[in-house]
Amino acid sequence: MKNRLEDIGRRIASDLWDYKVVILIFLAYYIFMHVVFHAFCPLVLTTGFPCAGCGMTRAIFFLLTGQFARSFRLSPMAFPVLSFLLYCGVYRYVLGRKIKGFYIGMIVLVAALLIVYVYRMYTIFPNRPPYVYTRGNFLESHIPYYREFLRRLLGI
C-alpha cells in the first residue's frame, strides 16, 4: 500500500514539475485578473457575455459539498466535467496508465458544454446568474454605441 501511494505521489509530482511553467502562468494570470479586474473570464471582461464555463467552479464546489440542486442550477455540466476529471485522474495517477478515450471524451465533453451553453443562453440569458450581462466591460467602455447595439439586438 505504501509503495502504491508513493507511486501516485511521484506521478503527481512529476506532472506538476513538467507543467510548472503553465501552472505559474495560470497563477499569475489568476492573481492579476482578480487584483486588477476583480474577475477571471476574459470573455466577460471583453464583451460582457458569460462563457460556456461560467459558474463551473462554483457548481463543482456545490457538487462536492452535496448541494446537487444548486450545482445543477449553476451548471448542469458540473457532474460530467467532474466525472471526466476523476476518470482521468484514476487512470493517470492511481493506475499509472494512459487515459483510454481521452480525446473522444474531450470532444464529447466540449460539444456537450457548447450545446448546454447555447441552450441556456437562449432560454435564461440575461435573467439568471451566471448567465447575465456584465456592464462596464471593455467593448462597452471603448466602443461607442456598443451598449445601444446590444440593447436593440438583444433587449439587454
Secondary structure, 3 states (H helix, E strand, C coil): CHHHHHHHHHHHHHHHHHCHHHHHHHHHHHHHHHHHCCCCCHHHHHHCCCCCCCCHHHHHHHHHCCCHHHHHHHCCCHHHHHHHHHHHHHHHHHCCCCCCCHHHHHHHHHHHHHHHHHHHHHHCCCCECCECCCCCCHHHHHCCCHHHHHHHHHCC
